[in-house]
Amino acid sequence: MATTMNAFASLTSSRSAFAGRAPSSTRVAKVATPLRAALQVSAEMKPVMIGLAADSGCGKSTFMRRITACFGGDPQPPKGGNPDSNTLLSDLTTVVCLDDYHSSDRKGRQKEGVTALNPCAQNFDLMYEHCAAIKAGKSIQKPIYNHVTGLLDPTEEIHAAPIYVIEGLHPFYDERVRDLLDFKLYLDISDDVKFAWKIQRDMAERGHSLESIKASI
């Protein structure tokens, strides 16, 4: 716990450090607030990359909204893009949901006999390729997993940000991805709480039945 809190304190204090940098080349997110546009990412200022891991239904997205708010701004989906995008942008941060790296859509996983919780359902090669590109200050074309339809939607363009967060079930599973992370966070929530949250969310927001949720758990 002390290590996690110290890491968080370091990240919080780094907010002012970003504001004083003036990189030479510009790769700014298209969806930009004035502060975000001013904090350009270049080869001289590599993004800080954070990995957040937790089981399904542990409140990863809610937790990241609170964390990113500490760096300024209200996290919002990309404006003018796919309304079902899982990406969140704020003044300094980009938060990417690793569900977007599912290797198959919902029907494909059913055919293969795996659930979204299985590492076999993740495209770790693409995840690593994208994280490495972001770390180098480049933009990526990231897939979008649609939680409502269960389909893989057309890609969206994501640009490097001062703070880049990947959150999901398996951000630490692939060694290549793990080695790119500057900070690693894990949410440890009791089974009773996370199962209750997962059932409530998946039934209300994603159209799943109680039976299908229990089967996936």
Backbone torsions as a table, in degrees:
resi	resn	phi	psi	omega
1	MET	NA	-41.9	-179.1
2	ALA	-62.2	-40.6	179.3
3	THR	-61.8	-44.3	-179.7
4	THR	-62.3	-43.6	-178.6
5	MET	-66.5	-38.6	178.0
6	ASN	-64.4	-40.0	178.6
7	ALA	-63.5	-42.5	179.5
8	PHE	-63.6	-40.2	178.9
9	ALA	-63.4	-39.3	178.7
10	SER	-64.1	-40.8	179.0
11	LEU	-64.6	-43.2	-178.7
12	THR	-62.7	-42.4	-179.0
13	SER	-69.7	-22.8	-178.5
14	SER	-74.6	-10.5	-179.1
15	ARG	-57.0	-44.5	-179.2
16	SER	-69.0	-28.8	-179.6
17	ALA	-66.0	-38.9	179.0
18	PHE	-62.0	-38.2	-174.4
19	ALA	-64.9	-22.7	-176.8
20	GLY	-93.2	0.8	-177.3
21	ARG	-89.1	146.3	178.5
22	ALA	-132.3	79.8	-175.6
23	PRO	-63.6	159.5	-176.6
24	SER	-86.9	-32.1	-179.9
25	SER	-113.2	155.5	-170.3
26	THR	-117.3	125.8	169.0
27	ARG	-137.4	83.6	-172.2
28	VAL	-102.8	141.5	176.8
29	ALA	-57.6	139.4	-179.5
30	LYS	-61.6	-36.4	178.4
31	VAL	-90.0	96.4	-168.3
32	ALA	-127.5	134.8	167.2
33	THR	-83.8	165.2	178.4
34	PRO	-55.4	-41.5	-179.7
35	LEU	-67.3	-43.4	-179.6
36	ARG	-61.0	-40.7	179.9
37	ALA	-65.3	-32.6	-178.7
38	ALA	-74.1	-25.6	-176.5
39	LEU	-96.3	75.5	-175.6
40	GLN	-78.9	146.5	-179.3
41	VAL	-102.5	132.4	177.8
42	SER	-136.4	-178.1	178.2
43	ALA	-62.8	-26.3	-179.6
44	GLU	-78.0	-19.3	-178.6
45	MET	-131.1	88.6	-179.4
46	LYS	-72.3	143.7	178.2
47	PRO	-60.7	143.8	168.4
48	VAL	-79.1	126.9	-175.0
49	MET	-112.2	126.0	-177.3
50	ILE	-118.1	136.1	173.6
51	GLY	-111.5	130.0	177.0
52	LEU	-119.7	119.8	-179.0
53	ALA	-115.6	144.2	173.8
54	ALA	-171.6	161.0	176.0
55	ASP	-67.1	165.9	176.6
56	SER	-62.9	134.4	177.9
57	GLY	85.8	11.0	-178.1
58	CYS	-88.5	-4.6	178.7
59	GLY	88.6	32.0	-178.6
60	LYS	-60.4	-46.1	-177.6
61	SER	-64.9	-42.0	178.3
62	THR	-63.3	-43.6	179.1
63	PHE	-60.4	-43.4	-178.0
64	MET	-68.9	-31.7	174.8
65	ARG	-60.4	-40.9	-179.9
66	ARG	-68.2	-42.7	-179.0
67	ILE	-64.3	-48.4	-176.7
68	THR	-65.4	-29.1	177.7
69	ALA	-62.5	-27.0	178.4
70	CYS	-64.7	-24.2	-178.7
71	PHE	-96.3	3.1	175.4
72	GLY	106.4	137.8	175.4
73	GLY	88.2	163.4	178.5
74	ASP	-102.9	116.4	-177.4
75	PRO	-58.7	129.6	-178.1
76	GLN	-136.2	153.1	173.5
77	PRO	-66.1	159.3	177.8
78	PRO	-57.9	127.8	-178.0
79	LYS	-73.0	137.7	177.6
80	GLY	79.1	2.5	-179.7
81	GLY	-100.3	-157.7	179.1
82	ASN	-64.9	122.9	-179.7
83	PRO	-64.0	-17.4	178.7
84	ASP	-98.2	14.7	177.1
85	SER	-60.9	143.0	177.3
86	ASN	-95.6	-2.1	-176.6
87	THR	-81.0	142.6	176.4
88	LEU	-122.9	134.9	177.9
89	LEU	-120.3	137.1	171.7
90	SER	-136.7	-167.8	-172.6
91	ASP	-54.8	-45.8	-175.3
92	LEU	-115.0	-12.4	-167.3
93	THR	-121.0	151.4	164.8
94	THR	-122.5	127.0	178.8
95	VAL	-113.9	122.7	-177.7
96	VAL	-114.2	131.3	177.0
97	CYS	-86.3	127.1	-176.5
98	LEU	-74.2	-6.0	170.4
99	ASP	-59.6	-25.7	178.9
100	ASP	-64.1	-13.6	179.8
101	TYR	-102.2	20.8	170.8
102	HIS	-59.0	136.3	-178.8
103	SER	-80.1	-19.0	178.8
104	SER	-138.1	158.2	174.5
105	ASP	-79.4	-176.5	-173.5
106	ARG	-61.3	-44.6	179.9
107	LYS	-66.2	-36.4	178.1
108	GLY	-62.6	-40.9	179.3
109	ARG	-67.2	-37.2	177.5
110	GLN	-62.2	-40.9	177.7
111	LYS	-64.4	-38.4	-178.0
112	GLU	-80.1	-12.3	179.6
113	GLY	74.2	29.6	177.4
114	VAL	-124.8	156.4	175.6
115	THR	-103.1	170.3	179.1
116	ALA	-66.5	-13.6	-179.9
117	LEU	-81.6	-12.0	-176.1
118	ASN	-84.1	130.0	177.4
119	PRO	-56.1	-26.1	178.6
120	CYS	-63.7	-17.4	-179.0
121	ALA	-89.1	7.5	-177.1
122	GLN	-111.8	142.3	175.7
123	ASN	-93.7	85.0	-175.4
124	PHE	-71.9	-27.8	177.6
125	ASP	-63.0	-45.6	179.1
126	LEU	-68.2	-38.7	178.4
127	MET	-59.3	-45.2	178.9
128	TYR	-65.1	-44.8	-180.0
129	GLU	-56.9	-43.4	-178.3
130	HIS	-71.2	-42.4	179.7
131	CYS	-63.9	-39.6	178.7
132	ALA	-65.0	-39.3	179.0
133	ALA	-64.9	-45.0	178.7
134	ILE	-61.8	-42.0	180.0
135	LYS	-61.2	-29.5	179.1
136	ALA	-88.3	4.9	177.7
137	GLY	83.4	15.4	-178.1
138	LYS	-98.0	164.6	175.9
139	SER	-93.4	162.2	-178.8
140	ILE	-135.5	160.7	170.2
141	GLN	-106.8	98.5	-173.3
142	LYS	-94.7	135.2	175.2
143	PRO	-66.1	164.3	176.3
144	ILE	-125.7	120.7	172.9
145	TYR	-90.7	121.1	-178.1
146	ASN	-87.7	108.9	-176.8
147	HIS	-69.5	-20.7	-179.1
148	VAL	-80.3	-50.4	-177.1
149	THR	-88.8	-20.5	-176.5
150	GLY	79.2	11.6	-177.9
151	LEU	-102.1	161.7	171.6
152	LEU	-93.2	110.0	-177.6
153	ASP	-79.1	168.3	175.1
154	PRO	-55.8	155.5	-174.5
155	THR	-70.6	163.4	173.2
156	GLU	-126.7	148.3	-179.8
157	GLU	-85.1	127.3	179.3
158	ILE	-121.1	132.3	-179.5
159	HIS	-106.3	155.0	177.9
160	ALA	-61.4	140.5	178.0
161	ALA	-125.8	161.6	178.5
162	PRO	-55.1	-36.0	178.0
163	ILE	-128.0	121.5	-177.3
164	TYR	-119.2	122.7	-175.1
165	VAL	-116.6	131.4	170.0
166	ILE	-111.9	127.6	-178.5
167	GLU	-128.9	137.9	-179.6
168	GLY	170.7	-163.0	-177.3
169	LEU	-78.0	-34.2	-168.6
170	HIS	-131.8	46.0	179.3
171	PRO	-69.8	-17.2	-177.9
172	PHE	-106.5	1.5	-172.5
173	TYR	-69.6	-43.1	-177.7
174	ASP	-90.5	124.4	-175.8
175	GLU	-60.6	-36.0	-179.0
176	ARG	-63.7	-42.9	178.2
177	VAL	-68.8	-43.7	-178.0
178	ARG	-58.2	-38.7	-177.9
179	ASP	-69.8	-17.6	178.9
180	LEU	-84.5	-14.2	-174.2
181	LEU	-80.4	135.1	176.3
182	ASP	-87.5	-31.9	178.8
183	PHE	-136.9	143.4	178.9
184	LYS	-126.7	128.1	179.6
185	LEU	-123.2	141.8	177.1
186	TYR	-131.1	128.0	177.0
187	LEU	-95.4	120.9	-179.7
188	ASP	-109.1	98.7	-177.0
189	ILE	-110.0	143.7	-179.2
190	SER	-62.2	149.9	-177.1
191	ASP	-58.5	-42.8	-177.9
192	ASP	-59.4	-43.4	-177.8
193	VAL	-69.0	-48.8	-175.5
194	LYS	-67.3	-34.7	177.8
195	PHE	-68.3	-39.2	178.0
196	ALA	-64.1	-43.8	178.7
197	TRP	-63.9	-42.2	-177.9
198	LYS	-63.7	-43.7	179.8
199	ILE	-63.4	-45.5	179.6
200	GLN	-61.2	-46.9	-178.2
201	ARG	-67.1	-49.6	-173.4
202	ASP	-68.0	-29.8	177.4
203	MET	-78.3	-40.5	-175.6
204	ALA	-79.3	-39.8	-171.3
205	GLU	-104.3	-24.0	-171.6
206	ARG	-119.7	0.3	173.0
207	GLY	73.8	18.8	179.5
208	HIS	-81.7	153.5	173.8
209	SER	-87.2	160.7	178.8
210	LEU	-60.6	-38.6	-178.4
211	GLU	-64.4	-42.6	-178.2
212	SER	-68.7	-34.5	179.1
213	ILE	-67.0	-44.5	179.6
214	LYS	-62.5	-38.0	-179.5
215	ALA	-66.2	-38.7	-179.1
216	SER	-70.4	-34.1	177.2
217	ILE	-67.5	NA	NA
